[in-house]
Amino acid sequence: MLSQFNACLPEIFRAIDLTGVLLNGVLGGRLARMKRFDAVGFCVLAITSALGGGMVRDVLLGAAPPVALTDPRYLTVALAGAGVAMLWKLDSRPWRIALILADGMVLGCWAATGALKTLVAGFGILPALLLGLMTAVGGGMIRDVCAGNVPQVLGGNYLYATPALASAIVMVVAYKCGFPSLGMVLATLIGLGFTALAHRRRWVLPQNSEWTLQLSSSQVQKMLRMRAARRADKLRNRHEKNAEMPPE
């Protein structure tokens, strides 16, 4: 039973991969709709959103040509996503929830795939985490830049890169322990659950103004002088107590 499940895993992850291509094609098309682009704009944003991250990963790993160019299903599904976004708005609440859940699942799968391919190519842990993250969010960044926007992943939105990084970490740990298939499953589930919780509970990372020091140089110097004075008082009190103790 377990062997049959392991044999089916590659096809399952290929289906998730193509689902992610379709989904990100739709997301690119939705952005093109908001920008009032024509059909060319729909196709360009759909392709960059759906395939950009994986293509950048393959180029950095030297796996040329990228899979997105050798397997015609990828470009076809990405363009199908653009067509879906051109024909339907998909802005109702059920559709938004479905897109969030599907996006989280694909996010985890793509982050794990990027990390796994990097490790198999002989690179270390940090490059695996970097390319896992790039695979998951790189296409969206390229899409936003092409549309003239600041990439959403850079801040001001619910956690997105963080779930991808968590999925990549799980994949790296599982691979090092000798369980790459289990790592793919866990990373996909973590991406789904983490992304859903981030939207449900409105999790965001702290903004710059929330952790930047608000002290001037004079205030910092005063604080250091006060700290030094307190330390000197403690030492003086300790010496006085030692002097008051009767000799044995």
Secondary structure, 3 states (H helix, E strand, C coil): CHHHHHHHHHHHHHHHHHHHHHHHHHHHHHHHHHCCCCHHHHHHHHHHHHHHHHHHHHHHHCCCCCHHHHCHHHHHHHHHHHHHHHHCCCCCHHHHHHHHHHHHHHHHHHHHHHHHHHHHCCCCHHHHHHHHHHHHHHHHHHHHHHCCCCCHHHCCCCCCHHHHHHHHHHHHHHHHCCCHHHHHHHHHHHHHHHHHHHHHCCCCCCCHHHHCCCCCHHHHHHHHHHHHHHHHHHHHHHHHHHHHCCCC
